[in-house]
Amino acid sequence: MKHWLIAFSFISALAQAEGIFTAQLPDLKNNAQSFAQWKGKPVIMNYWATWCSPCREEIPEFIALQKKYAGKVQFIGIAIDDAKDVSTFSKQYGINYPILVGDANAMELMRKEGNQLGGLPFTAIYNAKGERVAIELGRLKKEKLEGYLKELSK
C-alpha cells in the first residue's frame, strides 16, 4: 500500500508539472505564449501585480538574477493585473524576462501551483525536467532564491 501511495504522489506531481507546461497566457502584445517553450531549463515563475508592494521589492532582484544566470535559468513574470499598467511598469523597471498577463486564467494556474489563498507575490520554481522543486508565497528574498538557482544551474 505504501508503495502505491508513493507512486501516486510521484505521478500526481508529474501531472501537475506537465499541466503548467501545457498552459498558455498572452504576453504584453496580446500574443499567446505557451509555457512549453521554456521547458528544458530551470524556470522561475513569479505571479505578481503592479499594486503589490512585496512584488515591487523582489522584481529588481529577479532582474539582476535573470541577468546573472542568463542562458542557465529562465524567469517568467505572470502579472495578475491590467495589461496597460503592466506594460508601463515593465518599461519603468526594465524587466528583462518574459511577462505574461492574466486574470482568472492566471489565478487558476496559481491555484494549481499550490497557492489556494491567491496571495501575491507567489513563485513556483522548476528544474530543467519541468518538475516543480519549490513554491514560495510572499516576498522571495534574493539570498534564498539564489540558493535554488545555484543548485538548479549546476
TAVENHU-V235693 format. One line per field, one symbol per residue. ss: DSSP state (~ for helix, > for strand, _ for the rest). burial: # if it has 16 or more other C-alpha atoms within 10 Angstrom, else .. A space follows every 50 residues. Layout:
ss: ???
burial: ???
This chain:
ss: _~~~~~~~~~~~~~~~~~~~~__>>>>____>>>~~~~___>>>>>>>__ __~~~~~~~~~~~~~~~~____>>>>>>>>__~~~~~~~~~~~____>>> >>_~~~~~~~~~_________>>>>>_____>>>>>>____~~~~~~~~~ ~~__
burial: ...............###.##..#####.....##..##.########## ...###.######.##.....##########.#..##..#....###.## ##...##.##..#.#....#########.###..###.##....#..##. .#..
